[in-house]
């Protein structure tokens, strides 16, 4: 679990990035990202995750989600078969002007093959 709060800057492609480092041996069977984000308009958000500097995998792009809190899980099939150890980076961007949000917490569940 990563409970390091992160302000999601308004209309800024830099966004907020948070890392989790996993150690140990084994290959990823299933990976699931869980996020808890507060934002006045969830539809502004772009959420992606990457591993060890690889190209990011986009999980949400400006989805018209109701409310101002996003508590959601995303399955990440792209990690299946990769070495589970490494640095996983979550990136959240506010892609529209007018407000900012907060990455409250997130975690990554990895089940080995």
Beta strands, then each sheet from edge to edge (+ up, - down):
strand 1: 6-8
strand 2: 12-22
strand 3: 28-39
strand 4: 45-51
strand 5: 57-61
strand 6: 69-75
strand 7: 86-94
strand 8: 101-112
sheet 1: 1+ 8- 3+ 6-
sheet 2: 2+ 7- 4+ 5-
end
